[in-house]
Amino acid sequence: MTVEKLKELIEESSYIVCLAGLELVNESGYPNYRDQYKAYDIEMKYGYSPEELYTDVCYATKKELFYRYYKEDVLYDGEPGVSYRVLAMLEHMGKLKCTITRGIYGLPGKAGCRNVVYLHGCVEDNRCPRCGRKYSLDYVKNSPKTVPLCADCGVAIRPGVLLLGEMMHNEDITRAAVEIEKADMLLVLGCNLKTFLSEKFIHYYKGNRLVLINEHEHFADRQADYRIYDKPMNVLPKLLKALEDGQQEKAVL
């Protein structure tokens, strides 16, 4: 499929929902805390594997260790990549209605997207498990102690991310499913159709504009109605320019 065809599909659609895969996080330069290639280095550094550190059990029983790992090897200072910025522009145009992601860094929101379902939570959302007071990411990162404490209760703050072994919240799953059911176009970016994100939700989509943009081919991709095999960061800026050029031509006419 060409970018011009993608432009036509978007112009014909009024309720687009995006499944934003983890490749968009990688394109933004953020670390992949699930990366198995880094597991050995993590274990050498902390004496535990990422699968042991990034858990509710570690948070509950070894808070110093958990937060040392969380601050040093999970959290990252950076900006959303171009793909997220284009999604924000599509939302601003009134085309994109919802972005659904497993990414934890809040990148769609940072780029300007307003309606986002963070299935695995977000590093920006931190709370005291006792009183419920909210805390910013800066508060967590800049805590003078390794473990950030609630200013009211003195209790260790709970990061608002889904830790390994925890179930996704039912309200997030329901919200994502409802959005996809309403979609007249489903845009899958930065993942194949065999990933958890795709397999969990694409069956809710009943339309005929399932568009996949991903760098690598996969046998499951035949479920898509349209496919572009390239990095989203290469395709989406061209799409945005084509849409803007089309709007300018209409304005002139």
C-alpha positions as CSV (number, residue, x, y, z in Angstrom):
1,M,0.0,0.0,0.0
2,T,1.2,3.5,-0.8
3,V,1.2,6.6,1.4
4,E,-1.3,8.1,-1.0
5,K,-3.7,5.2,-0.4
6,L,-3.3,5.5,3.3
7,K,-4.1,9.2,3.0
8,E,-7.3,8.3,1.2
9,L,-8.3,5.8,3.8
10,I,-7.8,8.3,6.6
11,E,-9.8,11.0,4.8
12,E,-12.7,8.5,4.3
13,S,-12.6,7.5,8.0
14,S,-14.2,9.4,10.9
15,Y,-13.3,7.2,13.9
16,I,-9.7,6.0,13.8
17,V,-8.3,4.0,16.7
18,C,-4.5,3.2,16.9
19,L,-2.8,0.3,18.5
20,A,0.6,1.7,19.2
21,G,3.2,-1.0,19.5
22,L,6.4,-0.9,21.5
23,E,8.5,-0.2,18.4
24,L,7.2,3.4,18.7
25,V,8.8,3.5,22.2
26,N,12.1,2.2,20.7
27,E,11.9,4.8,17.9
28,S,11.7,7.5,20.6
29,G,15.0,6.3,22.1
30,Y,13.6,4.8,25.2
31,P,15.0,1.7,26.8
32,N,13.1,-1.6,26.5
33,Y,13.0,-2.8,30.1
34,R,11.8,-6.2,28.7
35,D,14.9,-6.6,26.5
36,Q,16.3,-10.1,27.2
37,Y,19.7,-9.1,25.8
38,K,20.1,-6.8,28.8
39,A,19.0,-9.4,31.3
40,Y,22.6,-10.6,32.0
41,D,23.9,-7.1,32.7
42,I,20.9,-6.4,35.0
43,E,21.5,-9.6,36.9
44,M,25.2,-8.9,37.3
45,K,24.4,-5.4,38.6
46,Y,21.7,-6.2,41.1
47,G,22.0,-10.0,41.7
48,Y,18.5,-10.5,40.4
49,S,16.9,-10.8,36.9
50,P,14.5,-8.2,35.5
51,E,11.7,-10.8,36.0
52,E,12.5,-10.8,39.7
53,L,13.1,-7.0,40.1
54,Y,10.1,-5.7,38.1
55,T,7.5,-7.3,40.3
56,D,5.0,-6.5,43.0
57,V,6.8,-8.9,45.3
58,C,10.1,-7.0,44.9
59,Y,8.3,-3.7,45.5
60,A,6.6,-5.2,48.6
61,T,9.7,-6.9,50.2
62,K,12.8,-5.2,48.8
63,K,11.7,-1.6,48.2
64,E,15.3,-0.2,48.2
65,L,16.3,-2.7,45.5
66,F,13.2,-2.2,43.5
67,Y,13.5,1.5,43.4
68,R,17.2,1.5,42.6
69,Y,16.4,-0.7,39.6
70,Y,13.3,1.3,38.7
71,K,15.1,4.7,38.8
72,E,18.3,3.6,37.2
73,D,17.2,1.1,34.5
74,V,13.5,1.7,33.8
75,L,12.9,5.4,34.0
76,Y,14.3,7.5,31.2
77,D,14.3,11.2,30.3
78,G,13.4,11.8,26.7
79,E,10.9,13.1,24.2
80,P,8.2,11.4,22.2
81,G,9.4,10.4,18.7
82,V,7.9,11.7,15.4
83,S,5.3,8.9,15.2
84,Y,3.7,10.0,18.4
85,R,3.7,13.6,17.3
86,V,1.9,12.6,14.0
87,L,-0.7,10.7,16.0
88,A,-1.3,13.9,18.1
89,M,-1.8,15.8,14.9
90,L,-4.2,13.2,13.6
91,E,-6.2,13.6,16.8
92,H,-6.1,17.4,16.5
93,M,-7.5,17.0,13.0
94,G,-10.4,15.1,14.5
95,K,-9.5,11.8,12.8
96,L,-7.8,9.8,15.5
97,K,-10.2,9.2,18.4
98,C,-8.1,6.9,20.7
99,T,-4.6,5.5,21.1
100,I,-4.1,2.2,22.9
101,T,-0.6,1.2,24.1
102,R,1.3,-1.1,26.4
103,G,4.1,1.5,26.7
104,I,4.5,2.9,30.2
105,Y,6.3,6.2,29.5
106,G,3.3,8.3,28.7
107,L,4.7,9.2,25.3
108,P,1.4,9.7,23.4
109,G,0.3,12.1,26.1
110,K,3.6,14.0,26.0
111,A,3.2,14.4,22.3
112,G,-0.3,15.9,22.7
113,C,-2.7,12.9,22.4
114,R,-5.6,13.4,24.9
115,N,-7.5,10.1,24.6
116,V,-5.0,7.4,25.5
117,V,-5.5,3.9,27.1
118,Y,-2.3,2.9,28.9
119,L,-2.9,-0.8,29.4
120,H,0.3,-1.2,31.5
121,G,-0.1,2.0,33.4
122,C,2.1,5.1,33.2
123,V,5.3,6.2,35.0
124,E,3.6,9.7,35.4
125,D,0.9,8.2,37.6
126,N,2.2,7.6,41.2
127,R,0.2,7.3,44.3
128,C,0.4,6.6,48.0
129,P,-1.1,3.2,48.6
130,R,-2.5,4.3,51.9
131,C,-4.1,7.8,51.4
132,G,-4.2,7.8,47.6
133,R,-2.3,11.1,47.2
134,K,-0.9,11.6,43.7
135,Y,2.8,12.3,43.0
136,S,4.6,13.4,39.9
137,L,7.3,11.5,38.2
138,D,9.8,14.3,39.1
139,Y,8.9,13.7,42.8
140,V,9.7,10.0,42.4
141,K,12.9,10.6,40.5
142,N,14.2,13.4,42.7
143,S,13.4,11.9,46.1
144,P,16.4,12.4,48.4
145,K,16.0,8.8,49.5
146,T,16.1,5.8,47.2
147,V,12.5,5.0,48.1
148,P,10.2,8.0,47.6
149,L,7.8,8.4,50.5
150,C,4.4,10.0,50.8
151,A,4.7,13.4,52.4
152,D,1.6,12.8,54.5
153,C,1.8,9.1,55.5
154,G,5.5,8.3,55.2
155,V,4.6,5.2,53.2
156,A,6.5,4.2,50.1
157,I,4.8,5.6,46.9
158,R,3.5,3.0,44.5
159,P,4.5,3.6,40.8
160,G,1.4,3.5,38.6
161,V,2.8,0.9,36.2
162,L,1.7,-2.7,35.8
163,L,4.4,-4.9,37.3
164,L,5.2,-8.4,36.0
165,G,2.6,-10.9,37.1
166,E,-0.2,-8.3,37.6
167,M,-3.4,-8.3,35.6
168,M,-4.5,-5.4,33.5
169,H,-7.3,-3.4,34.9
170,N,-10.7,-4.5,33.7
171,E,-11.7,-0.9,33.1
172,D,-8.8,-0.3,30.7
173,I,-9.5,-3.5,28.8
174,T,-13.2,-2.6,28.5
175,R,-12.4,1.0,27.4
176,A,-10.0,-0.3,24.7
177,A,-12.5,-2.8,23.5
178,V,-15.3,-0.3,23.3
179,E,-13.1,2.2,21.4
180,I,-12.1,-0.4,18.8
181,E,-15.7,-1.6,18.3
182,K,-16.6,2.0,17.4
183,A,-13.7,2.4,15.0
184,D,-14.2,2.6,11.2
185,M,-10.4,2.3,10.8
186,L,-7.9,0.4,13.0
187,L,-4.3,1.6,12.7
188,V,-1.7,-0.9,14.0
189,L,1.8,0.7,14.3
190,G,5.1,-0.8,15.3
191,C,4.1,-4.4,16.0
192,N,2.9,-7.4,14.1
193,L,-0.5,-8.9,14.4
194,K,0.7,-11.8,16.6
195,T,1.8,-9.6,19.5
196,F,-0.2,-9.5,22.7
197,L,-1.5,-6.0,21.9
198,S,-2.9,-7.1,18.5
199,E,-4.2,-10.5,19.5
200,K,-5.9,-9.2,22.5
201,F,-7.9,-6.5,20.7
202,I,-8.2,-6.7,16.9
203,H,-11.1,-9.2,17.1
204,Y,-13.2,-6.3,18.4
205,Y,-12.7,-4.5,15.1
206,K,-15.5,-5.4,12.6
207,G,-14.5,-3.0,9.8
208,N,-12.5,-3.4,6.6
209,R,-9.8,-0.8,7.1
210,L,-7.3,-2.6,9.4
211,V,-4.0,-0.9,8.4
212,L,-0.6,-2.3,9.6
213,I,2.6,-0.3,9.5
214,N,5.5,-2.2,10.7
215,E,9.1,-2.7,9.7
216,H,9.1,-6.5,9.6
217,E,6.8,-9.0,7.9
218,H,5.0,-11.7,9.9
219,F,2.7,-14.5,8.8
220,A,-0.1,-13.2,11.0
221,D,-0.2,-10.0,9.0
222,R,-2.4,-11.4,6.4
223,Q,-5.3,-10.5,8.7
224,A,-4.7,-6.8,7.8
225,D,-6.6,-5.3,5.0
226,Y,-3.7,-3.0,4.1
227,R,0.1,-3.2,4.9
228,I,3.1,-1.0,4.7
229,Y,6.4,-2.7,5.7
230,D,8.6,0.2,7.0
231,K,9.3,1.9,10.2
232,P,6.3,4.1,11.3
233,M,8.8,7.0,11.8
234,N,9.5,6.8,8.1
235,V,5.9,6.6,6.9
236,L,3.9,8.8,9.2
237,P,5.6,12.2,8.5
238,K,5.0,11.5,4.7
239,L,1.4,10.8,5.6
240,L,1.0,14.0,7.6
241,K,2.5,16.1,4.7
242,A,0.1,14.4,2.2
243,L,-2.9,15.2,4.4
244,E,-1.8,18.8,5.0
245,D,-1.1,19.3,1.2
246,G,-4.6,17.9,0.5
247,Q,-6.1,20.4,3.0
248,Q,-4.3,23.3,1.4
249,E,-5.5,22.3,-2.1
250,K,-9.1,22.2,-0.8
251,A,-8.7,25.6,0.8
252,V,-7.5,27.1,-2.5
253,L,-10.4,25.6,-4.4
